[in-house]
Amino acid sequence: MEADILVLIGIITPLLVAIVTRLNTSSTRKGLLALAFSVAIGVTTCYAQGLLSTANILGSILAAYGAAQVAYVAVFKPAGVTSWLLENLGRKDAS
């Protein structure tokens, strides 16, 4: 399992969540969406490397999700990056 790849891809997860959600989306929904992205990243990475065992898949999912949460809490949230993305690039409600 390439942990470096998982961490690098996991770091962009908060940015993806911010772009595809609405400004008024609950933090629970955003967290679940981040988890869903992490599951997709973990399974896809394991599949691409031919390492489809339960341990590899769970490890990959946890690495991607962990990287996403650390990036969000330590970098993106304090810097206001995700808030800016939500306000400027996030989905708008139909008016």
C-alpha positions in Angstrom: 0.0 0.0 0.0 1.4 3.4 -1.0 0.8 5.5 2.1 2.2 8.6 0.4 -0.4 8.5 -2.4 -3.2 8.0 0.1 -2.1 10.9 2.2 -1.7 13.2 -0.8 -5.1 12.3 -2.2 -6.6 12.4 1.3 -5.4 16.0 1.7 -7.6 17.2 -1.1 -10.7 15.5 0.3 -11.7 18.6 2.4 -11.4 20.7 -0.7 -13.7 18.4 -2.7 -16.2 18.3 0.1 -16.2 22.1 0.2 -16.8 22.3 -3.5 -19.6 19.8 -3.7 -21.6 20.9 -0.7 -23.7 23.9 0.1 -22.9 26.6 2.5 -25.6 25.6 4.9 -24.8 21.8 4.9 -24.4 20.4 8.4 -20.9 19.4 9.6 -22.2 15.8 10.1 -23.1 15.6 6.4 -19.7 17.0 5.4 -18.0 14.5 7.7 -20.0 11.6 6.1 -19.1 12.9 2.6 -15.4 13.0 3.6 -15.7 9.5 4.8 -17.4 8.4 1.6 -14.6 10.0 -0.5 -12.1 8.3 1.8 -13.7 4.9 1.2 -13.7 5.5 -2.6 -10.0 6.6 -2.4 -9.0 3.6 -0.3 -10.8 1.0 -2.4 -9.6 2.4 -5.7 -6.0 2.6 -4.5 -6.0 -1.0 -3.3 -7.7 -2.1 -6.5 -5.2 -0.3 -8.7 -2.3 -1.9 -6.8 -3.9 -5.4 -6.8 -4.0 -5.5 -3.0 -7.6 -6.3 -2.4 -7.5 -7.7 1.1 -9.6 -6.5 4.1 -6.6 -5.3 6.0 -5.2 -3.3 3.0 -8.6 -1.8 2.2 -9.3 -0.8 5.8 -5.8 0.6 6.2 -6.1 2.6 3.0 -9.5 4.0 4.0 -8.1 5.0 7.5 -5.0 6.6 6.0 -7.0 8.7 3.5 -9.6 9.7 6.1 -6.9 10.5 8.7 -5.1 12.7 6.2 -8.3 14.4 5.3 -9.2 15.2 8.9 -5.7 16.4 9.8 -5.5 18.6 6.7 -8.9 20.1 7.5 -8.3 20.7 11.2 -4.7 21.8 11.0 -4.6 23.7 7.7 -7.8 24.4 5.8 -10.1 25.4 8.6 -7.7 27.8 10.4 -6.7 29.4 7.1 -10.4 29.7 6.0 -9.8 27.8 2.8 -12.8 25.6 3.0 -15.1 28.5 4.1 -13.9 30.5 1.1 -14.5 27.6 -1.2 -18.0 27.1 0.2 -18.9 30.7 -0.3 -17.4 31.1 -3.8 -17.4 27.7 -5.5 -19.8 25.6 -3.4 -23.2 24.6 -4.8 -25.8 27.3 -4.7 -29.4 26.8 -3.8 -31.7 27.2 -6.8 -33.1 30.7 -6.8 
